[in-house]
Amino acid sequence: MVKSSYIVSGVAALALLVAGCGSSSSSDTTAISGYDVTVERGPILHSVVIDANGQKSFELGNGKYRFAQPPVYPVTAMGGFIDIDRDGIVSVNDVNNTIILRGHNGSATTLVNTIAADEEIKTWLTEQFGLTEDEIYNATPNTNATIAAISDVVFAYCVENNLTSPESITLDQLKSLENDINDRISLYINSEVTTADLEEQLVDELNISRLTSDDILNMQNMYNGTFGGGGWNSMHNGTAIISTLPTSELTNEQKYLLAYMWNEEKLAKDIYFALNEITPHQALYNIAANSETTHEAMVEALIEKYDLNITNLTDYSGGYSADELSAFAPGQYELPEIENLYNVLYEKGSQSLIDALQVGCMVEVTDINDLDKDIATASGADDLVMVFSNLRSGSYNHYWAFDSALKALGVSDGCCSAGEEYCKTADEYPLPHNGHYNF
């Protein structure tokens, strides 16, 4: 096996700073009939929808997603965009989805299904509002006024209290919202306006930022640059577009770079999601859901293009297998040094929100150091250079997002608080265009 010594030493240096262990969880194994789910606040586009075993779904459009195999509960939907105008594309006035939705049964992954994970809450929903289990698990805000009303009130509570995980809401907190829910149900029943209209009014009442034409243009430019054309709403066609770029004769070292980088991008996604569960923060969640997930998919598109088996690092024979890669649970990796690094970072980051954000600084600096060398090593393979360069640009943005988040918490030196080696300037790491941090 060809190993890149600079990569291994970079990981070892970071791992020496902290020590620790990972975490695990268990889940129900009931299967969803038909393998299709609807993810709805309003319809949520471009969400990352996975089951408890990490099986990824395929986006059908308009908030609908399909699994190739019967998924295992809970089904989790992370990130994406609330399609306010119901036009089926990410467009001006749509809204970033910052809420983690989970379907614990049935075919609808909604806020009501999410909070019904608590049996006492599920019982309360049935007794107070007449919902059946079938409605809790299968109805959406678009098809059921009571589900829509409860979803609205819970959504507002999450926004007002800066919650990304509605499952943390207690029964007592929910009971305090009972009058609001009843008022909202009456509004839905007695109003002639549509669910979409009422949702749009709620977004305005909560002063939630909407996507602007500049936001859409920036996203289109980012994905055009990433995939060589196709635009924002073609982002999930990245594999097909990458496959059209010139193919190179990769060296074993370049193949190893792809294997390593897939694991490293997966680590960034896994650790940010894991730490967000402990100390929720928009930077952790958005970067995991809207960037690192895409970065992992970009590298996997290259692995598929070159038909590499990155679980066999001797000769990469056996071919690409999506099933093999999706079988790696969060915190599990083919490379022992990556798995050890995850454990180390988890131990540090789980101590406090400041530690979690410092871990973000550390991960991004380590990624950039590796990518600087990866880009040089990938010279001659244009598709690898293009993807690695895009990943590095993303890491610059992420570094400054974590730096800004730390300063907002009163840590005046931002990422520099993580240590001298993680203290960077705008000359070293370009600042985001227009001052916006692209997650």
C-alpha positions in Angstrom: 0.0 0.0 0.0 1.3 3.4 -0.9 0.9 5.9 1.9 1.5 9.6 1.7 3.7 10.4 4.6 2.7 14.0 4.9 -0.9 13.0 5.3 -0.2 10.5 8.0 2.0 12.9 9.9 -0.6 15.7 9.7 -3.2 13.5 11.3 -0.8 12.3 13.9 0.1 15.9 14.8 -3.6 16.8 15.3 -4.4 13.7 17.2 -1.6 14.3 19.7 -3.4 17.5 20.9 -6.3 15.7 22.4 -7.4 12.1 23.3 -10.7 10.4 23.3 -13.3 8.0 22.1 -16.4 8.0 19.8 -20.1 7.2 20.4 -22.7 4.9 19.2 -26.5 4.6 19.1 -29.2 2.1 18.5 -32.4 2.3 16.4 -35.6 0.7 15.4 -35.5 -1.6 12.4 -39.1 -1.2 11.0 -39.1 -0.8 7.2 -41.0 1.8 5.2 -43.5 0.4 2.8 -42.6 1.3 -0.8 -39.2 2.8 0.2 -40.4 6.4 -0.5 -40.6 9.2 2.0 -41.9 12.8 1.9 -39.8 15.3 3.7 -41.9 18.4 4.5 -41.9 21.6 6.5 -43.0 22.9 3.3 -41.4 20.6 0.7 -37.7 20.4 1.5 -35.4 20.3 -1.6 -31.8 18.9 -1.7 -32.0 17.5 1.8 -29.6 14.8 2.9 -32.0 11.9 3.7 -30.5 8.8 5.2 -31.7 5.9 7.3 -30.3 4.6 10.6 -27.8 2.4 8.8 -26.5 5.3 6.7 -28.3 4.3 3.5 -28.7 7.3 1.3 -31.9 8.2 -0.5 -32.3 9.5 -4.1 -34.2 12.8 -4.5 -37.3 12.5 -6.7 -38.2 16.2 -6.4 -40.7 18.3 -4.5 -39.7 16.9 -1.1 -39.9 13.3 -2.1 -37.1 10.8 -1.7 -36.6 7.1 -2.5 -34.5 4.4 -0.9 -33.2 1.5 -3.0 -33.6 -0.9 -0.1 -36.1 -0.9 2.8 -34.7 1.8 5.2 -34.2 1.3 8.9 -35.8 3.8 11.3 -35.3 6.5 12.1 -35.0 8.2 8.7 -33.2 11.5 9.2 -33.4 14.6 6.9 -30.7 17.2 7.3 -30.2 20.5 5.6 -31.7 21.5 2.3 -34.1 24.3 1.4 -37.8 24.9 2.2 -39.5 25.4 -1.1 -41.7 28.3 0.0 -43.2 29.0 -3.5 -43.6 25.3 -4.3 -42.0 25.7 -7.7 -39.8 22.6 -7.3 -36.5 24.4 -7.5 -34.3 26.4 -5.1 -35.2 30.0 -6.0 -35.4 33.5 -4.6 -37.4 33.8 -1.3 -37.0 30.1 -0.4 -35.5 29.4 3.0 -32.5 27.4 4.4 -33.7 24.4 6.4 -31.8 24.4 9.7 -34.1 21.9 11.5 -33.2 18.2 11.7 -36.3 16.1 10.8 -36.7 12.5 11.8 -39.3 9.9 10.7 -39.7 7.3 13.3 -42.3 5.3 11.4 -44.4 5.7 8.2 -43.7 7.6 5.1 -43.7 11.3 6.2 -40.6 12.8 7.8 -42.1 15.9 9.4 -41.9 17.9 12.6 -44.8 16.1 14.1 -43.3 12.7 13.3 -40.0 14.0 14.8 -41.4 15.0 18.2 -43.6 11.9 18.3 -40.4 9.9 19.1 -41.4 10.6 22.7 -44.2 8.2 23.5 -45.7 10.6 26.0 -45.8 13.4 23.4 -47.3 11.0 20.8 -50.1 10.1 23.3 -50.6 13.8 24.1 -50.9 14.6 20.3 -53.6 11.9 19.9 -55.6 12.8 23.0 -55.4 16.6 22.7 -55.8 17.0 18.9 -57.4 13.8 17.7 -54.5 12.7 15.6 -54.2 9.0 14.8 -50.9 7.2 14.6 -51.4 6.9 10.8 -51.7 10.7 10.6 -48.7 11.3 12.8 -46.5 9.0 10.7 -47.9 9.5 7.2 -49.7 12.9 6.9 -47.8 16.0 5.9 -48.6 19.7 6.5 -49.8 19.9 2.9 -52.4 17.2 3.4 -53.6 17.7 7.0 -54.5 21.0 8.7 -53.8 19.7 12.2 -50.3 18.5 11.2 -49.7 21.8 9.5 -50.7 23.8 12.6 -48.6 21.8 15.0 -45.7 21.9 12.6 -46.0 25.7 12.3 -46.0 26.2 16.1 -43.1 23.8 16.7 -41.1 25.4 13.9 -41.6 28.8 15.4 -40.6 27.5 18.8 -37.4 26.1 17.3 -36.5 29.3 15.5 -37.2 31.5 18.5 -35.1 29.2 20.8 -32.3 28.5 18.3 -33.0 24.8 18.2 -31.9 22.5 15.4 -33.2 19.3 17.0 -37.0 19.4 17.8 -36.5 16.0 19.6 -35.1 18.0 22.5 -38.5 19.6 23.1 -40.1 18.2 26.3 -43.8 17.4 26.9 -44.1 20.3 29.4 -42.7 22.7 26.8 -45.1 21.4 24.2 -48.0 21.7 26.6 -47.2 25.4 27.0 -47.8 25.8 23.3 -51.3 24.2 23.4 -53.2 27.4 23.0 -51.0 28.5 20.1 -51.6 25.2 18.4 -55.4 25.4 18.8 -55.4 29.0 17.5 -53.4 27.8 14.5 -55.7 24.9 13.8 -58.7 27.3 13.8 -56.8 29.5 11.4 -56.2 26.6 9.0 -59.8 25.4 9.2 -61.4 28.8 8.9 -59.1 30.5 6.4 -59.4 30.4 2.7 -55.7 30.9 2.1 -53.5 27.9 1.3 -51.0 26.1 3.5 -48.2 27.7 1.4 -49.6 31.2 2.0 -49.8 30.6 5.7 -46.3 29.2 5.8 -45.0 32.2 3.9 -46.7 34.5 6.4 -45.1 32.6 9.3 -41.6 33.0 7.7 -42.2 36.7 7.6 -43.5 36.9 11.2 -40.4 35.1 12.4 -38.1 37.4 10.3 -36.4 34.4 8.8 -33.8 35.3 6.1 -34.8 34.3 2.6 -32.6 33.5 -0.3 -31.8 36.5 -2.5 -30.9 36.6 -6.2 -27.3 37.1 -5.1 -27.5 34.0 -2.9 -28.8 32.0 -5.9 -26.1 33.4 -8.2 -23.4 32.6 -5.7 -24.7 29.0 -5.4 -25.0 28.6 -9.1 -21.4 29.9 -9.6 -20.1 27.5 -6.9 -21.7 24.5 -8.5 -20.9 25.5 -12.0 -17.3 25.8 -10.9 -17.5 22.5 -9.1 -19.1 20.4 -11.8 -18.2 22.2 -15.0 -21.7 23.5 -15.6 -25.3 22.5 -14.8 -26.1 25.0 -12.0 -27.5 24.7 -8.5 -30.4 22.5 -9.3 -28.2 20.0 -11.1 -26.0 19.6 -8.0 -27.0 16.0 -7.6 -25.9 15.2 -11.2 -22.3 15.8 -10.1 -21.3 12.2 -10.6 -22.4 12.2 -14.3 -20.8 15.6 -15.0 -17.4 14.6 -13.4 -17.5 11.4 -15.5 -17.4 13.6 -18.7 -14.1 15.3 -17.7 -10.9 13.9 -19.2 -9.7 10.7 -17.6 -6.2 10.3 -16.5 -3.9 7.3 -15.8 -3.8 7.6 -12.0 -0.7 6.6 -10.0 -1.1 4.5 -6.9 -0.4 7.7 -4.9 -3.2 9.5 -6.6 -5.6 6.6 -5.9 -4.6 6.7 -2.3 -5.3 10.4 -2.2 -8.9 9.7 -3.3 -9.3 7.0 -0.7 -7.8 9.2 2.0 -9.8 12.3 1.0 -13.1 10.4 1.0 -12.4 9.3 4.6 -11.3 12.8 5.6 -14.4 14.5 4.2 -16.6 11.9 5.8 -14.8 12.6 9.1 -15.6 16.3 8.8 -19.2 15.6 8.2 -19.5 13.0 10.9 -17.7 15.0 13.6 -19.7 18.2 12.9 -23.0 16.4 13.0 -22.0 14.5 16.2 -20.9 17.7 18.0 -24.0 19.5 16.9 -26.1 16.9 18.6 -24.3 17.7 21.9 -24.1 21.5 21.6 -26.3 22.6 18.7 -24.9 25.5 16.6 -25.7 26.7 13.1 -22.1 26.7 11.9 -21.7 23.0 12.9 -25.0 21.9 11.4 -24.9 23.9 8.2 -21.4 23.0 7.3 -22.1 19.3 7.9 -25.4 19.2 6.0 -24.8 21.7 3.2 -21.0 21.4 2.5 -19.2 18.4 3.9 -21.9 16.0 2.7 -21.5 17.4 -0.8 -17.7 17.3 -0.6 -17.8 13.6 0.4 -20.1 13.0 -2.6 -17.8 14.9 -5.0 -14.8 12.7 -4.0 -17.0 9.6 -4.2 -17.9 10.6 -7.7 -14.3 10.5 -8.7 -13.9 7.1 -7.0 -16.8 5.8 -9.0 -15.4 7.3 -12.2 -12.1 5.5 -11.7 -13.9 2.3 -10.4 -11.7 2.1 -7.4 -12.3 -0.2 -4.4 -11.0 2.1 -1.6 -11.5 -0.6 1.0 -8.6 -2.5 -0.7 -5.6 -0.2 -0.6 -3.1 -2.7 -1.9 -4.2 -2.6 -5.6 -7.7 -1.0 -5.5 -9.2 -4.0 -7.4 -12.7 -5.1 -7.0 -14.3 -1.9 -8.3 -16.3 0.9 -6.7 -19.2 -0.1 -4.5 -21.6 2.4 -3.1 -23.0 -0.2 -0.7 -19.5 -0.8 0.8 -19.0 2.9 1.4 -22.4 3.5 2.8 -21.9 0.6 5.2 -19.4 2.7 7.1 -21.3 4.2 10.1 -20.6 7.7 11.4 -17.2 7.6 13.2 -16.1 4.4 11.3 -13.5 4.5 8.6 -11.3 2.3 6.5 -8.1 4.0 7.6 -7.2 3.5 11.3 -5.5 6.9 11.6 -8.8 8.6 10.5 -10.9 6.7 13.0 -8.4 7.5 15.8 -8.6 11.2 14.8 -12.4 11.1 14.9 -12.3 9.7 18.4 -9.7 12.3 19.5 -11.7 15.2 18.1 -15.0 13.9 19.6 -13.5 13.8 23.0 -12.3 17.4 22.8 -15.3 18.8 21.0 -17.9 17.2 23.3 -16.6 19.2 26.3 -18.2 22.5 25.4 -19.5 24.6 22.4 -16.3 26.5 22.3 -14.3 23.3 22.2 -16.6 22.0 19.4 -16.0 25.2 17.3 -12.3 25.0 18.0 -12.4 21.4 16.6 -14.0 22.9 13.5 -11.0 25.3 13.1 -8.6 22.4 13.6 -10.3 20.1 11.1 -10.4 22.8 8.4 -6.7 23.8 8.8 -5.7 20.1 8.7 -7.8 19.6 5.5 -6.3 22.7 3.9 -2.7 21.5 4.7 -3.5 18.2 3.2 -5.2 19.6 0.1 -2.3 22.0 -0.6 -0.2 18.9 -1.0 -2.9 16.8 -2.6 -3.3 19.4 -5.4 0.4 19.2 -6.2 0.4 15.4 -6.2 -2.8 15.3 -8.4 -1.0 17.4 -11.1 -1.8 16.0 -14.5 -5.2 14.7 -13.4 -7.4 17.7 -14.1 -10.6 16.3 -12.5 -8.8 15.6 -9.2 -7.2 19.0 -9.2 -10.6 20.6 -9.9 -12.3 18.8 -7.1 -9.5 19.2 -4.6 -9.3 22.9 -5.4 -13.0 23.3 -4.7 -12.7 21.4 -1.4 -9.9 23.8 -0.4 -12.1 26.8 -1.2 -14.8 25.4 0.9 -12.5 24.8 3.8 -11.3 28.5 3.6 -15.0 29.5 4.1 -15.5 27.0 6.9 -12.5 28.2 8.8 -13.7 31.8 8.8 -17.2 30.6 9.7 -15.9 28.9 12.8 -13.6 31.9 13.6 -16.7 34.2 13.4 -18.8 31.8 15.5 -16.1 31.7 18.2 -15.8 35.5 18.3 -19.6 35.8 18.6 -19.3 33.7 21.8 -16.8 36.2 23.2 -13.6 34.3 22.2 -11.8 37.4 20.9 -9.0 35.6 19.0 -11.4 33.1 17.3 -9.7 30.1 15.8 -6.3 31.4 17.1 -7.6 30.2 20.5 -7.2 26.6 19.3 -3.4 27.0 19.1 -0.8 28.9 17.1 -0.8 26.4 14.2 -4.5 27.1 13.7 -4.2 30.9 13.7 -4.5 32.1 10.1 -4.7 35.5 8.4 -6.7 36.7 5.4 -3.5 36.6 3.4 -3.2 32.9 4.1 -6.8 31.9 3.8 -8.9 34.1 1.4 -12.0 35.6 3.0 -15.4 34.7 1.7 -16.7 36.9 -1.2 -19.1 39.7 0.0 -18.5 38.7 3.6 -20.9 35.7 3.3 -19.8 32.3 4.7 -20.8 29.6 2.1 -21.8 26.6 4.1 
